Amino acid sequence: MPKPLFPVWQKRLTLVAALGLALTGMGQMPIFSRYYIADLPGLGWLGNYQITAALHLALGAALVFLLTSYAASWLAVGATRPRLTTAGKWRVALYAAIALTGVVRVMQNGSWAMVGPMQVRYLDWLHLGLAMGLLAFAMAAGRKAAVAGRK
């Protein structure tokens, strides 16, 4: 039996990063303080924008690294690489779009402004909408295999 292309620990780390990004992404909006979730014992950090922003950036960097390593592993196999299933193609498209909008947003916050001030809100909405799309996809087809058998 051939060795799996993506190790289980890497998939689990991706899941942890994605869940952490969902939590800290919601922390960028003031919902944890507004709905008194940050008042619960041990959850006060969720109401602190600086903490959630720093964690979101760190987890985002980890996710981009993991996605890049998936792509590199898949491409490195060469002619024997497995084909992507429909679920795999959707997963690749959603993760790539979320990562791209996130990276553009980070660059927008720095000295490499790429979009105008009024378009930033659309970028944020697109990023949030794609994240919600990934959540809906994960609930509908998250356990389906991303790759079919090798050629």
Residue frames relative to the residue before (quaternion, step in Angstrom):
aa qw qx qy qz dx dy dz
M 1.0000 0.0000 0.0000 0.0000 0.00 0.00 0.00
P 0.4260 -0.7233 0.4730 0.2677 3.63 -0.74 0.99
K 0.5761 -0.5817 0.4604 0.3431 3.50 -1.24 0.63
P 0.5034 -0.6539 0.4523 0.3384 3.64 -0.89 0.82
L 0.5655 -0.6306 0.4272 0.3163 3.52 -1.09 0.81
F 0.7829 0.1783 -0.0805 0.5906 3.58 1.01 -0.85
P 0.3924 -0.7422 0.4878 0.2391 3.61 -0.57 1.11
V 0.6294 -0.5611 0.3914 0.3686 3.56 -1.18 0.63
W 0.6402 0.5346 -0.3450 0.4305 3.62 0.93 -0.82
Q 0.6394 0.5254 -0.3266 0.4566 3.59 1.07 -0.73
K 0.6411 0.5114 -0.3164 0.4767 3.58 1.02 -0.77
R 0.6678 0.4949 -0.3014 0.4671 3.58 0.97 -0.83
L 0.6312 0.5181 -0.3283 0.4747 3.58 1.04 -0.71
T 0.6185 0.5265 -0.3351 0.4774 3.58 1.08 -0.70
L 0.6462 0.5149 -0.3160 0.4664 3.59 0.97 -0.84
V 0.6523 0.5035 -0.3131 0.4722 3.60 0.93 -0.87
A 0.6568 0.5014 -0.3121 0.4688 3.60 0.94 -0.86
A 0.6680 0.5008 -0.3070 0.4569 3.61 0.91 -0.88
L 0.6643 0.4848 -0.3077 0.4786 3.60 0.95 -0.80
G 0.6433 0.5129 -0.3145 0.4735 3.58 1.03 -0.79
L 0.6431 0.5115 -0.3168 0.4737 3.57 1.05 -0.75
A 0.6237 0.5246 -0.3443 0.4661 3.59 1.03 -0.71
L 0.6728 0.4962 -0.2928 0.4641 3.58 0.92 -0.90
T 0.7248 0.4196 -0.2556 0.4829 3.59 0.78 -0.96
G 0.5827 0.5624 -0.3725 0.4531 3.60 1.17 -0.48
M 0.6446 0.4838 -0.3192 0.4985 3.57 1.04 -0.72
G 0.6089 0.5622 -0.3435 0.4419 3.57 1.17 -0.54
Q 0.5713 0.5822 -0.3840 0.4327 3.58 1.23 -0.33
M 0.6534 0.3785 -0.2828 0.5915 3.52 1.31 -0.36
P 0.5049 -0.7031 0.3957 0.3068 3.64 -0.87 0.70
I 0.2723 0.8110 -0.4948 0.1527 3.62 1.04 0.56
F 0.6265 0.5530 -0.3611 0.4138 3.62 1.02 -0.62
S 0.6766 0.4410 -0.2879 0.5146 3.58 1.06 -0.67
R 0.6423 0.5542 -0.3251 0.4179 3.57 0.94 -0.88
Y 0.7796 0.3038 -0.1571 0.5246 3.59 0.96 -0.84
Y 0.5326 -0.7015 0.3543 0.3143 3.57 1.27 0.59
I 0.3310 0.7327 -0.5236 0.2819 3.59 1.14 0.52
A 0.6495 0.5224 -0.3110 0.4566 3.59 1.07 -0.75
D 0.6078 0.5591 -0.3565 0.4369 3.60 1.23 -0.25
L 0.5341 0.6144 -0.4138 0.4076 3.59 1.24 -0.23
P 0.5875 -0.6001 0.4011 0.3659 3.59 -1.00 0.75
G 0.8163 0.2334 -0.2094 0.4851 3.55 -0.88 1.04
L 0.7135 0.4381 -0.2588 0.4817 3.59 1.22 -0.22
G 0.3280 0.7781 -0.4803 0.2374 3.58 1.23 0.25
W 0.6030 0.5801 -0.3565 0.4158 3.59 1.09 -0.64
L 0.5857 0.5902 -0.3785 0.4067 3.60 1.14 -0.47
G 0.6785 0.4786 -0.2875 0.4774 3.58 1.19 -0.46
N 0.6007 0.5534 -0.3512 0.4578 3.60 1.30 -0.09
Y 0.3847 -0.7662 0.4699 0.2103 3.57 -0.34 1.29
Q 0.6535 0.5291 -0.3336 0.4262 3.62 0.89 -0.87
I 0.6605 0.5000 -0.3111 0.4658 3.59 0.98 -0.81
T 0.6992 0.4590 -0.2898 0.4653 3.58 0.81 -0.95
A 0.6279 0.5296 -0.3422 0.4563 3.61 1.05 -0.67
A 0.6677 0.4918 -0.3047 0.4685 3.59 0.93 -0.88
L 0.6576 0.4940 -0.3115 0.4759 3.59 0.97 -0.80
H 0.6321 0.5335 -0.3342 0.4519 3.58 1.01 -0.78
L 0.6568 0.4985 -0.3090 0.4739 3.60 0.97 -0.80
A 0.6660 0.5000 -0.3028 0.4635 3.59 0.93 -0.89
L 0.6795 0.4680 -0.2903 0.4848 3.59 0.91 -0.87
G 0.6138 0.5432 -0.3429 0.4590 3.58 1.08 -0.65
A 0.6442 0.5044 -0.3164 0.4800 3.56 0.99 -0.81
A 0.6388 0.5158 -0.3240 0.4700 3.59 1.00 -0.80
L 0.6657 0.4988 -0.3095 0.4608 3.58 0.94 -0.85
V 0.6364 0.5098 -0.3350 0.4721 3.62 0.94 -0.79
F 0.6301 0.5210 -0.3311 0.4711 3.60 1.01 -0.77
L 0.6714 0.4939 -0.3014 0.4631 3.59 0.89 -0.92
L 0.6556 0.5076 -0.3154 0.4615 3.59 0.93 -0.85
T 0.6396 0.5147 -0.3165 0.4752 3.56 1.04 -0.79
S 0.6634 0.4928 -0.3149 0.4667 3.60 0.95 -0.78
Y 0.5944 0.5373 -0.3645 0.4744 3.61 1.10 -0.62
A 0.6768 0.4932 -0.2962 0.4593 3.58 0.83 -0.99
A 0.6637 0.5024 -0.3119 0.4581 3.59 0.92 -0.88
S 0.6489 0.5093 -0.3187 0.4669 3.60 0.96 -0.83
W 0.6690 0.5055 -0.3010 0.4542 3.56 0.93 -0.90
L 0.6917 0.4684 -0.2766 0.4750 3.59 0.95 -0.86
A 0.6433 0.5616 -0.3223 0.4086 3.59 1.04 -0.76
V 0.5753 0.6069 -0.3820 0.3935 3.59 1.13 -0.50
G 0.3445 -0.7770 0.4672 0.2434 3.56 1.17 -0.53
A 0.8540 -0.1469 0.1110 0.4866 3.54 -1.09 -0.78
T 0.6893 0.4779 -0.2898 0.4610 3.60 1.11 -0.48
R 0.3785 0.7413 -0.4870 0.2646 3.58 1.24 0.15
P 0.4824 -0.6583 0.4847 0.3148 3.57 -1.04 0.70
R 0.4714 -0.6504 0.5042 0.3170 3.56 -1.19 0.45
L 0.4984 -0.6403 0.4968 0.3078 3.52 -1.19 0.61
T 0.3817 -0.6796 0.5738 0.2513 3.54 -1.06 0.78
T 0.6917 -0.4299 0.3456 0.4662 3.58 -1.28 0.04
A 0.6451 0.5079 -0.3186 0.4737 3.59 0.97 -0.84
G 0.6458 0.5255 -0.3154 0.4553 3.58 1.03 -0.75
K 0.6434 0.5137 -0.3191 0.4694 3.56 1.02 -0.78
W 0.6447 0.5030 -0.3184 0.4795 3.59 0.99 -0.79
R 0.6414 0.5257 -0.3195 0.4585 3.58 0.97 -0.86
V 0.6544 0.5059 -0.3065 0.4711 3.59 0.92 -0.91
A 0.6777 0.5008 -0.2983 0.4483 3.58 0.86 -0.96
L 0.6828 0.4858 -0.2975 0.4575 3.60 0.87 -0.90
Y 0.6777 0.4779 -0.3020 0.4702 3.59 0.85 -0.92
A 0.6515 0.5134 -0.3249 0.4544 3.60 0.95 -0.81
A 0.6732 0.4900 -0.3014 0.4646 3.60 0.93 -0.84
I 0.6392 0.5061 -0.3278 0.4773 3.59 1.00 -0.78
A 0.6644 0.4971 -0.3079 0.4654 3.58 0.90 -0.90
L 0.6545 0.5178 -0.3160 0.4513 3.59 0.93 -0.86
T 0.6875 0.4595 -0.2976 0.4771 3.60 0.83 -0.90
G 0.6339 0.5267 -0.3337 0.4575 3.59 1.06 -0.63
V 0.6601 0.4925 -0.3067 0.4771 3.57 0.96 -0.86
V 0.6339 0.5128 -0.3358 0.4717 3.60 0.98 -0.77
R 0.6462 0.5162 -0.3213 0.4612 3.59 1.00 -0.78
V 0.6358 0.5105 -0.3277 0.4773 3.61 0.99 -0.76
M 0.6702 0.4810 -0.3036 0.4767 3.59 0.92 -0.85
Q 0.6006 0.5571 -0.3478 0.4560 3.58 1.12 -0.65
N 0.6683 0.4990 -0.2972 0.4648 3.59 1.03 -0.75
G 0.6764 0.4724 -0.2887 0.4858 3.56 1.19 -0.48
S 0.7391 -0.3976 0.3004 0.4532 3.54 -1.12 -0.65
W 0.6335 0.5233 -0.3318 0.4634 3.61 1.27 0.05
A 0.0024 0.8311 -0.5557 0.0227 3.59 0.71 1.00
M 0.1610 -0.8255 0.5395 0.0407 3.55 -0.70 1.14
V 0.7721 0.2137 -0.1286 0.5846 3.58 1.15 -0.50
G 0.6029 -0.5823 0.4137 0.3554 3.53 -1.22 0.49
P 0.6896 -0.5056 0.3219 0.4065 3.58 -1.21 0.44
M 0.6884 0.4785 -0.2967 0.4574 3.61 0.97 -0.74
Q 0.6604 0.5101 -0.3152 0.4519 3.60 1.14 -0.53
V 0.4760 0.6760 -0.4423 0.3475 3.60 1.24 -0.24
R 0.6368 0.5284 -0.3462 0.4421 3.59 0.96 -0.77
Y 0.6529 0.4988 -0.3244 0.4686 3.61 1.00 -0.73
L 0.6055 0.5392 -0.3404 0.4761 3.56 1.11 -0.68
D 0.6591 0.4972 -0.3033 0.4758 3.59 0.94 -0.88
W 0.6653 0.4968 -0.3058 0.4659 3.58 0.92 -0.86
L 0.6307 0.5235 -0.3296 0.4685 3.56 1.02 -0.78
H 0.6433 0.5194 -0.3135 0.4671 3.58 0.95 -0.90
L 0.6732 0.4810 -0.2885 0.4819 3.58 0.90 -0.93
G 0.6619 0.5107 -0.3112 0.4519 3.60 0.91 -0.85
L 0.6483 0.5030 -0.3160 0.4763 3.57 1.01 -0.77
A 0.6301 0.5195 -0.3327 0.4717 3.59 1.04 -0.75
M 0.6545 0.4822 -0.3145 0.4901 3.59 0.99 -0.76
G 0.6116 0.5381 -0.3427 0.4680 3.59 1.10 -0.64
L 0.6375 0.5079 -0.3227 0.4811 3.58 1.02 -0.77
L 0.6268 0.5242 -0.3368 0.4679 3.59 1.01 -0.76
A 0.6629 0.4909 -0.3058 0.4755 3.60 0.89 -0.90
F 0.6430 0.5112 -0.3202 0.4719 3.59 0.98 -0.82
A 0.6587 0.5135 -0.3138 0.4517 3.58 0.91 -0.90
M 0.6659 0.4878 -0.3106 0.4713 3.58 1.01 -0.75
A 0.7159 0.4509 -0.2537 0.4689 3.60 1.02 -0.75
A 0.8441 0.0640 0.0329 0.5313 3.60 0.82 -0.95
G 0.2863 0.8235 -0.4612 0.1648 3.59 1.19 0.37
R 0.7145 0.4445 -0.2623 0.4723 3.59 1.09 -0.58
K 0.4976 0.6436 -0.4409 0.3791 3.59 1.24 -0.05
A 0.5603 -0.6254 0.4354 0.3246 3.55 -1.06 0.81
A 0.4058 -0.7172 0.5178 0.2299 3.56 -1.05 0.82
V 0.7816 0.1993 -0.1153 0.5797 3.58 1.14 -0.58
A 0.3943 -0.6809 0.5655 0.2472 3.52 -1.21 0.64
G 0.7327 -0.4043 0.2918 0.4632 3.57 -1.23 0.01
R 0.5778 -0.5979 0.4268 0.3556 3.56 -1.18 0.58
K 0.5819 -0.6017 0.4298 0.3384 3.55 -1.20 0.64
